[in-house]
């Protein structure tokens, strides 16, 4: 698919890009021109929403973005293809999010931390002592009860006024005078959403892909992990859980996700038969590490990441080793002492776009930088920043990249997030 | 005949004198091809002269072998040869004094400039740790130092420098804790015949990461550099009487990405935790807080240099 030319008329571009995407095999509808011949398109939506901010994907970044947008006063709708919020933390079962701290200090807080902390406290668990030097990087990941986390995330969305639409996914996105018109589909549900801003938290930047903005993807993705517990009791929020690599796991579309899940489950079943132990717990989905990343206004390189570059438009911190998983395993490369990478707002904005922002592992970054940025705490931080930027943009009638950074920082701080001190950088 | 015997004896005596002087010089001075070459070549001449000397005096030698204290002499030589070959700590200490032989073992020196430590287990691997003293370094009562290696799982694999006496162990509790853990695991492994990695309870959480070897050779001189494992060199330092905890510095060494020069970073300070469920003493490192003052000025810099052969 060719990337849109900057001077291309938006409607023309959308038409072309939608055809292109369909040709690539993604599950989207045709254009308005083609819709006259497509019976499904002729049907009127059963539900309509007019909101300020539409968040697509309720995973690690998405639910945080939605809560933040709603708490900041935006009318917010959250569309999630699955049955619960939390994504990798809950559905993927990687219920030990990290890392919120670096070199003895907390560097990521805000809404993600609020839910993690509350779920741990409610569960009688333990928060790591961040003043202690971890022997291994994952020692300060926070053991969280995945079930409680999902419940609390949902409760906080509801309390903030976020409308949640489970089992739905956008099938068509069209630019409008005031923002976007997004047609979503679920079983037995057709929903039309008009919104000023979209936050794409789908992991693989699916909405960005539908719009035809360029995305990056490696020939070979990092393996996913399928989590389970065999032969011993699973104590949520207390221990690590068994896992196996699903090589070739690809979250590009429903078909590739199906293949990854079936491959993982087949391997687990073989293991159960071979070892003759009881299967005590099984996650419903593979945890994916990598699929598409956007090509943003800025790209975070591994050099930026490893040197802890403080971007001029930094909106949050990240912290994790460079952690590229391969067929033979992983050899994390820790950051040098004192280094804390930052995340620039412009790396969340698809190049040449308006009124759309991403958050999560699809951040514009090279592969090695992404291997550290993709983990949960930085994704939560990105989600909150995207929620703030989209809300301020919706209120001001502008696009997230044009919102004053000072305002973004102020609102993030007001909502408990730690932001990089650009003035002193 | 008598003139020939005298000539051999005098030649033997003079060449022995050259051999002795060059031997001492080779020990106390840095390596010199002139000195060592002279010592070696005159040694060959000396061997020839000794053969002639034995031929000239075979009658006497025969009587010594029949009536002299043969067993005692032979025993003494065997004991000395054994000691010098196996080189227990006292012998190593003596060899360490040599400017020539010392660098091939390990050498520790402390002066007003700071501390230097050399370790060269192989011509292809020569490590030097140079600690430049900071303003808090008291040369009259220098700080205690411990230097050791850990594997990627932070398990002790080799102590390079041990502080002297019980006072040193007490002053450097983190190294002491690590060393005791390793010694205990080693004892238990020897008793049960299991691998040390199993005994030490290596966690499998990070399964794909290689972390189980306890053989220093696997890290320092791996058979295949491409498959070598990263390891860490740690330094614990404590200035007696400053009423501050010891400090731990560390650096990661990766033979896949070899660096000749690396600076050690300050990691933290040790603090005793609550004993674990088995009643085992546990020490952890904590990030430096505002309670530290002069201790942070003990070291200006700590530079690790590793010269690797081809």
Boltz contact constraints between the chains, C-beta under 6 A:
constraints:
  - contact:
      token1: [A, 104]
      token2: [B, 287]
      max_distance: 6.0
  - contact:
      token1: [A, 131]
      token2: [B, 286]
      max_distance: 6.0
  - contact:
      token1: [A, 131]
      token2: [B, 287]
      max_distance: 6.0
  - contact:
      token1: [A, 132]
      token2: [B, 284]
      max_distance: 6.0
  - contact:
      token1: [A, 132]
      token2: [B, 286]
      max_distance: 6.0
  - contact:
      token1: [A, 133]
      token2: [B, 267]
      max_distance: 6.0
  - contact:
      token1: [A, 133]
      token2: [B, 268]
      max_distance: 6.0
  - contact:
      token1: [A, 133]
      token2: [B, 285]
      max_distance: 6.0
  - contact:
      token1: [A, 135]
      token2: [B, 154]
      max_distance: 6.0
  - contact:
      token1: [A, 240]
      token2: [B, 205]
      max_distance: 6.0
  - contact:
      token1: [A, 329]
      token2: [B, 208]
      max_distance: 6.0
  - contact:
      token1: [A, 330]
      token2: [B, 208]
      max_distance: 6.0
  - contact:
      token1: [A, 337]
      token2: [B, 265]
      max_distance: 6.0
